[in-house]
Amino acid sequence: MMTMKKRRKKWRKTLRTRHAQLKDLLNAHHTIGGYDFTKTRQGKGLCVSIATAFEGVYLETFSLEFDVKPALRLVRHDVPPFIPLTLLIEQSRIQTDIWTLLDPLSRQLKAFTARKRQLQLLKVSHLKVLKCRVLSVEVGESNVLCSVRVEKALLHAFDGKPSVSMERVKAGYFFSIPPSIIRSEQKQKLVKQLPSENICLETDSPALGPEKQVRNEPRNVVVSAEFISRVKGVSLQTVMDVTTQNALRLFPKITSKLRP
């Protein structure tokens, strides 16, 4: 017959096992980006928590609080300001299907926190050159770059405001300009404001070509150079020479690979 002492020992062992199992389940829930729903204000509100993770490591949780009556309405949140939350709400069917908001929002939050984590790891590893791009959070990424004090970075197809770009210029960052500049007013304003010493060329093939929805090709890099030469009022050769030198400053190891 089992004594009370043995029963208690068995119960403690069972509780520890179940606690570990629940902890593993909760960790798995977070690392796959699960949602937590909590009723607030005696059922008048709903709080949704969105977990983010990178390579199996739980990172951050973001929260949104909604009024549920008479209609579902966002009242407060801690989503970073560069995530287009208002636009995502407008594009969703939030009143009938909240997942049409949460799923795209979760993807953008995961992309942001993952890139932020990557930048932190790069800083620890003393990597000082980085090409960055993720969904629609380029401005947020450049903020993170500054916060971890990355000394050199190439901001690919930068979509932020020209005023924001000048802060990155002060930090010593470079901006690569794709052929889509010929149809992008934002890129044209950006090039007008940027010093030539901070401009590089790119094509981003097969995307960001001179014609929308037409496959881009590497040879279109000359389109970027020609447009920059017109904006800056300098020769095409000058643009080619300056952007080449900028690329060599950013990636000095490729110098040995160039033909004499």
N, C-alpha and C positions, 0 to 999 in steps of 0.2 A: 504494500500500500504506500502511495506517494505522500511524503510528509509535507507540511505547510512550507517549510523552508525550500524544499525541492520545487514545489509549485511556484513559489515566488521567483525562484531562479529561472524557471522555464518561462514564466510570464515576461520577465524582464528581457530575456533573450528574444522572445517573440516580438515584443514591443520595439526593441532595437532593430530587428530585422525589418519590420514593417515601416519604421521611421526611415531607414536607409532606402527602402523601396520607394516610399513617397518622395523622398528627397531626390532620388534619381529621376522619378517621373516629372517632378517639378522642373528639374534642370533640363530634361529633354524638352519639356514644354517651352521653356525659355529659349533654348538654343535653336529650336526650329521656328522661332518667331511667333509663338502662340499669343492669343488674346485672352485677357481676363476681363469679365464683365461684373460690375458691382452696382447694386441699386443704392441710390443715395436719396437723402431728404424724404425718407419714408415712402419711397417708390416714385417720387416726382422727378427724380433725376437718374441718370445712368452714367457711370464712369467706366471708360474703356481704357485698359492699359495694353500697350503694344511693346513686347519685348524684342530686343535685337541681340544678335550674336555674330561672332566671326570665328570661323574654324573651330567650332565647338566650344568657344569661350563666351559666356554671357557678358554683354557689354552694358547696355542702358535700357531703361524702360521709359516710354513716353506716355502721357495720359491725356485723355480728352473727356470732358464732362458735358453731357447733353441734358437739356430739358426734354421730357418725353410727352408733355401735354401742353397745349392741344396738338402740337406737332413736334417732331424731333428737331431740336435746334441746338447747335454748338454754343456753349456759354463761356467755356474757358479751356485752355490747353497749354502745354509746354513744348509744342512742336517748334523747332528752329524757324526763324522768320523767313529764311530763304527757301523753305519747302513751300510750294504753291498750294497751301491748304484750301484757301478760298476757291481757287480754280478747281481743285479736286472735288470739293463739295458740289460746285455748280455742275460738274460733269457726271456726278453720281446720281443714283436713284435712292437717295438716303431715306426717303420716307417709306419705301417699300422693300429696299434691299440694302442694308447698311454695309454689307460686304463690298459693294461697288465703291465705297469710300475707303474702307479699312484695308483692302488688299493692295491697291496702288499706293496708298499712303505708307503701308508697311514696307513695300519694296523700296521706296525712296529713303525711308528712315534706316533700313538695313544697309543700303548702299552708302549713306552718309557715315554711319557709325563704323562700318567696315573700313572705309577709306581713312577715317580718322585714326582707327587702330593701326592701319598699315603705316601711316605717316609717323605715328609714335614709335613703331618698331623700327622704321627707317632711321629715325633720329637716334635711337639707341645704338643702332648699327653704324652710325656716323656716315650714312649715305647722304650726300648733299645735292644730288641731282635727281629730279623727279619729273616725270611727265604725268599730268593728272587730268582725268576726265571721268565723270560718272553721272549718268542720267541728266538731271537738271540742277545739280547742286555744285556747279563749278565755283560760284562765288563763295559758297560755304567751305569748299575745299581750300580755297586760297586763304580764307580766314584761319582755317586749321593749320595750314602751312606756316603762317605767321606766328600762330600761338605756340608751335613747337620749334620755331626759329630755324626752319630749313633755310640754308644759306643760298642755294641756287635751285630754281625750279623753272620748268617750262609749262606755262598754262596753255593747254591745247584748246583751240577754238573757243576762247573765253567769251562767255555770254553775259557777263556782268556790265554794269554801267561804266562808262569811261572814267567817271570820277573815282570809282572804286579801283580801277586799273592803276591809277597814279599812285595809290598807296602801295600797290605791289611793285611798281617801278622803283619806289624808294627802298623797298626791301631787296632790290636787285634781281627781280624775276624777269623772265623773258616771255613773250607772247608769240605763238605761232599762228600765222594767218593762212586760212585755206582759200581755194578758188571761189568759194561761195561768197566771198567779199563783194563780188560784182552785183550780187542781188540782195545783199544784207546791209541795210542802213546802219545797224548797230556796229558791224565790223568796220564800215567806212568811217564812222565817227571815232571808233577806237583807234584806227590807224592814224587819223589826223592828229590825235592827242598824244600818241605814244612817241617817245624819242626813237630815232632809227636804231640806236644802239641796243634797244630792247626788243627788236622785231626779228622773228625767224619765219621761214617759209615751210609750208606743209601742204599735202593734198588730202590726207585722211581717206584715201581711196579705199573702198569704192563709194564712200559717202562724201557729202559737202562739196559737190562739184559745181561748176559754173551754171549748170542747168538743173533745176529741181527735178527730182525723180529720174534723172539720167545718170547712168553709171559713171562715176568719176575715175580718172586714170592718172598715174604718176606724172605723165607729161604735162598735165595741167598746172603743175607748180609754176610754170611761166606765166599763167594767168594771174596768179597772186602777185608775182613780181612786177608785171606790167601795170597792174592797177595801183600798186603801192607807189610805183615811180610817178604816175600821174598825180596821185594825191599829194605826194611829197614834193613834186616839182623838180625831180632829179632824173638822171638817166637810168635806163634799165640796168646798165652795167654797174652803176653805183649801188643800186639796190642789191644786185647779185653779190657784189663784193662785200658790202656791209653785212648782209644776212649770213653770208658764209663765215665771216669772221665771228659773228655772234654765235653761230653754231659751234665753232671751234672753241670759243671761250667756255661754252656750256658743256661741250663734250670733248675735252682736250685729247682723249685717248684715240679719237678717230684720225688725228693728224697724221699718224704713222701709216694709215691705210690709204691716204690720198695719193694720187699719181703726181709725180713731180711736174 
